[in-house]
Amino acid sequence: MTTPTREVGSDAGRPPARSRSVRLVGAAALLAAALLPSVLVGANLLPVPSVLDTLLGGGTAESRFVVWDQRVPRTVAGLAVGAALGVAGALIQAFTRNPLADPGILGVNAGAAFFVAVGITFLGITTPFGYVWLACAGALVLTVVVYGIGSTGRDAGPARLTVTGVAIGAVLSGLTTGLTLTHPDAFDRMRGWSAGSLLERGFDVLLPVLPLLLVGLVLAAAVAPSLDSIALGADVARAHGVDVRRVRIAVLASVTLLAGGATAIAGPIVFVGLMVPHVVRWMVGANQRRILLGSLTVAPALVVLSDVLGRILVLPSEMPVGVVTAFVGAPVLIALVRRPKVSGL
Amino acid sequence: MSLPRTSHTSLRPLAWVSLPVAATLALTGCGGGGQDGTGEAEASETRAVAHARGESEVPVDPRRVVVLEPVQLDTSVALGVIPVGTTVLNEATGVPGYLGEEAVGIESVGTVPEPNLERIAALEPDLILGTETRHSALYDQLASIAPTVFMASQADPWAENVQLVARALGDEEGATTLLDDYEERCAEVAETHGTEDSTAQLIRPRDEVLTLYGPTSFAGSTLECAGFTTPEHDWEDISLDISPERVLDAQADLVLVTATDVDAPDAVPDAIRDNGDAFPELHVVDRSFWITGVGPLGGMTVLDDIDRILSAAE
């Protein structure tokens, strides 16, 4: 478990290249393995042969509903949400040079939650499909505001953006709490959303957001080569010939699209964007491209597996996936922190 | 404040003994003001009401009542004692419409889980009704504003809570009449529509899971009162949450889905809509009385609704 010789930014202590590739392949295998239980296991205890039969085109009306209308769509949604959160987390940690940053640090989640609360309270919106647009709009508006405020002055550095994001996020969280406390009806509906859930997230919810996620992923891929330089600081990056301002805007846009899109689909799912890049960094070393690739595979596996757990923990009901990721995430993070050498950026 | 209580408590066991004496001395000109027979025995104008927090001295004829729980609001209005203040489930929508004209003007004193003490005190109530399971921490502060009576839990059979409210308001007879009328209406609906061999299930969509209401809930007990049987489940207290994957567990001869807006196109959750064949008798009903209309007025409104639905279906 422990690799005490690993050093930040030095190749000396990293796992050998072959072992790193093996680990990336392992992560991909983990992802593939997560898909199986996500289709086979759920609150409706259908026998495995019946599920397989349904997948091959047979099955009863009930099993077809359970497999095709419930499990398959939520598995796909879980994959999309996980991938987006993992990549957004890796980007924001490299960008802010803060290993404790998560995609919410720029206030994206707070903005999305506030818009959803306003929609529920004043516009009477009640379905995940309605929340999608509110959450997207909230995330986008908030990032623009944070960037507008945080980039005034000479140094529009990550620190300034982070402080602005945290401050505005805190104000909006307060307003959201105020709204939900005075409107328990809204609170009732927000409860499911704000825990982060994949229930009833069908393709009608996922498809409109998918283009945003894809653009976010493309942007992430585009900035990936510059991230190692950025993670060492703006000055080093400039010395490496990186257009720091451009990369920053691309990273911000990508994080907003990915985290905003993921939040729009499932509500704020905590810990995934924070924890997964950590675990991956520990697995593959401090190479940002590998961390991005690793997060892209490990995070969806974590979300999908957590969702499977949530389906069977409180039978015959379900526990929202966001609650499960928090349960799973906290101990893993503590274990990581307790390692002799914390994996740096 | 403590003096009359002490004297009252010590006198109470002697009430029956002192009754003839009191009558002889004609201390009270108007007998029969109280329901419990001890009230007129004393000069004081209060009655003792036993409740979840012990015993409180409440005015014989409370005029400025503040209620903190839907069943207390409904029962008070039904008994003709319009409260001066009430908590609401949603400050934007206020007092539920089914309570009628008189109730519309009742001042809001915060939400059911979070009553506002300042607004309660400003109304200068002479009686406050609350609920131990919800407002336990506020009892001492409420009691310092006005005599306060707490019911134990909103999950108790609602008819019992109606009786406690009636005791606090000094009108137990009125409550008996209301509950009798309700039972009578139940029998009428059951007989008119021949419900005795049918099952009925109320579903409240919540957080994308489905909450099924059991026979001890307000809605469930009213359906059973109207002759229906509730399908068997392992109820957790008054209800049971199920995953949409198990939506077929919610099948019954009559299935009712609650909504804040019964005409909303998305009132029926996806899981039920996708299984339309399994729910031939499906109706959307108004949550404001089916879920939160606990009390005799709400009960009558629900029974009228059942009558309307069954008449339309025939």
Interface residues (C-beta under 8 A of the other chain):
Chain A: G42 A43 N44 A61 E62 F65 V66 D69 Q70 R71 T121 G124 T126 T127 P128 L181 T182 H183 P184 D185 A186 D188 R189 R191 G192 W193 A195 S197 L199 E200 G202 R311 L315 P316 S317 E318 P320
Chain B: L89 N90 E91 A92 T93 T111 V112 P113 E114 R206 D207 E208 V209 L240 D241 I242 S243 P244 E245 R246 V247 L248 D249 T260 D261 A264 D266 P269 D270 A271 D274 N275 D277 A278
